[in-house]
């Protein structure tokens, strides 16, 4: 049995990183306020639905092979796992595996449980997970209901762990507890850190943990492997599509790097605190400069002087192809909406292709990206900047002002740009490369398709019924931001 | 204590109510709940019903109070009030519907009091749809109840108008195609139809001459309530698929409303069998007489088993009924699935996927009507599978329906295409 040494509840990013979800203005204002520590945590007097941290916590751990997820909640709180399962299956196919549907159990809390507590359901679910699948680990995701009724999940685990061979891991991610859904990553990683990471048997000098969000495809990992191999390094991709054993040996790695620092920063920091595995801080290897910096940081950590010549030869190899695309895309105007790290990475990639950035939405903003954001502002100018946990009503207003030629965003929000008639590309697509040097060209080629044929967004927009009153488009897009204490 | 569910085949009350509201013309949902409910249920209910999208105001566009720690501690009433004011200011809807979720109901916000302030300005109602109140089906019923209590007004009876209730959008993945076919055939016999989703007014639910509950149980209580309040008779008729069931359905409706349906049923029957005849050679030449099982809700269990046993000659094995059904309706469902000549399927009321598989395994069906969750399982028992039940992520559904005369041709094309896929 695991002896608990650490708190199972990770601190939320609202407090730990002074993260905000509401800002409207231009890039230089955000840089200025952020550098002076004068950002305010504003709210919205009108808001649209968004993700909660439980959703992202489930997403973080859903594809780990030898585990079962228990969602301690009413039946609706596990429903998106059917959608996440699409990415899980697709990811397995892309890795050459036979695709298997994940395993999850809802404790199906009803009104009587909301009054009397759901401990019995939780115990039943734990035994079911164990007996049905003999997994290595069982994750228990908390919820708004389990949080509000004060369910003691740790206590239930204490009562059952002796009879269960799987390691039972609590993931505290009550939806209402953090305004920043990225806190859900930390809740998940806290569980992994407390229960799965083993004391290192050996230190493996060439092993680099690469933290891989599920939204990066196998093609992206292959590009990373290609670059690391030139430095004589090996990647341990965790947590997605890995096993509890792969995660457990993270303590043996020489270094932790990440495909998305916003996703990994709490894990990387904490792993270093506990097991002395240093970590890199560069955001993501997306765009030429970012890729340079990303691989350079790893190379210099290992004292590999050849990293500069690798960068040079990669640049020389790729530049003619980039120039070719630049010729066709140069001067186009783009708007990007994404999680904060990708909201830096993708604009940099677009700038490599000569595309002007007219606006960015980042789902939240915190100190993890403050330096990189300032660099982007230096590079791309004083573009419109929105910090919003999706909020398509603000986006529609901004797009009507900025009139970009192209839009790049995530699932859910991008369709609203298409309905404004803007050719729309996804910032994540598991079957298409966007990481590294080759990623710039691959992404560029997709943009060419978008530019060459935008008939879908044109047609859709001609027939879409507007949601908002017409005068909303003349109002200040940030009209509904209010209040706010100084961060 | 309610039972745990491995890989549930429905979402919560809020999920059913939300997917219903966004399916009704110009109705604006306002979720009063934690931040994630709307997105969770978009990706967990709407999108996973054959990749249906946001439409006019679904997906991430749904207004929501996104209540956080502050509201949980101090109450969410002022936040809701502000959200309603601004939703009205931003979005022009015919009606605004506040749907409460778990957090707001646990903290006990007074929704009714807040809504009173807006009643003179706009049409605004609320439904208590906390996830812990039940499944998507029950969420639909709660919403329908809210409509009856807060919207429906007494209207003069319209002799040729009927209401169709009991079909939960997205929970029935084929809801739109199904309702279109039901509306078509009722139009054929001279009736007008209010399905809630076809542009008819909710207010006018009282004007119908007959309420048709197109499910063995979902909406029955609402039909009873409409009978008590407005004296409207109702029938409970699970969704009809194929000629026998659809003929019987029209005859039942015709009898109550004194409409002669014989010409329509004869014509539709001839047309449908002219189509089915086209696959007769294939069915006979390839011996396509399969032993099949169903993992669906009660509505589809009845219709699929009836059609494939009584009209298509297939051999039933197990009918798994995955909606959590109130006990009082189970007998009706058992009766519906009692066929002649020892051809009744075994029946299992079960929502937990693991227990479902344990039971089907023993029966080794050759064909499985289920959901996309059952892909791996169908593979392990070597069964051919068609996804017809929620959730569906291995098919794209736009306007397709399985109900009625036209629907059964779609159903046969889809099921038999799965059989020939290896070739």
Interface residues (C-beta under 8 A of the other chain):
Chain A: X44 X45 X46 X47 X48 X49 X50 X51 X52 X53 X54 X55 X73 X74 X75 X76 X77 X78 X79 X80 X81 X82 X83 X84 X85 X86 X100 X101 X103 X104 X105 X106 X107 X108 X109 X110 X111 X112 X113 X114 X120 X121 X124 X125 X128 X132 X144 X145 X148 X149 X175 X176 X177 X178 X179 X181 X389 X390 X392 X393 X412 X413 X415 X416 X465 X467 X468 X469 X472 X480
Chain B: X1 X2 X3 X4 X5 X6 X7 X8 X10 X11 X12 X13 X14 X15 X31 X34 X35 X36 X37 X38 X39 X40 X41 X42 X43 X44 X45 X47 X48 X53 X54 X56 X57 X59 X60 X61 X62 X63 X64 X65 X66 X67 X68 X69 X71 X72 X82 X83 X86 X87 X89 X90 X91 X92 X102 X103 X106 X107 X130 X131 X132 X133 X134 X135 X354 X372 X373 X375 X376 X391 X393
